[in-house]
Amino acid sequence: MPIAALDLGRRRIGVAVTDAASMGAYPVGIVERRALRHDLDAIAAMLRDRQVSTIVVGLPLNMDGSEGPAAHSARKFVERLREVLAVDVEMFDERLTSFEARERLADLPARKGARKTGLDALAAVVILEGWMQAHPEKIARPSS
């Protein structure tokens, strides 16, 4: 079953998913943040037809590994996400994912605004790829 990832930002939430075979990750889009209920409903709508079994949410740790206000906020968001979507939700260290996403976007032609919104969705892809690498045992592979 597909796996989704979220990159939580103050203004936008990037969303990515795996393909049906969980072989690769690709961006789905972004949710413009307004209010918690709106954000959760928008994520649910975006993922509804994808039959997602797990959602990985980036945990914004400080560079020393400690948790600051952003990490605490992400943990509260995850609690509500679990309640609303009733799927397995895991958190994954997202340090440097935005940096890596910026690096990937650097060579792609795009308008500045498109690059900004693309960055959020691509950061979710980076989170999902990192989680998949760290947890190969949790990825359902089709049997041969």
Protein Blocks (a to p, Z undefined) as FASTA:
>chain_A
ZZddddddfkbccdddddfkopaccdfbdcddfbfmlmmmmmmmmmmmnopabdcddddd
dfkopacfklmmmmmmmmmmmmmnopacddddfehklmmmmmmmmmpgcdfklmmmmmmm
mmmmmmmmmmmmmmmmlpccddZZ
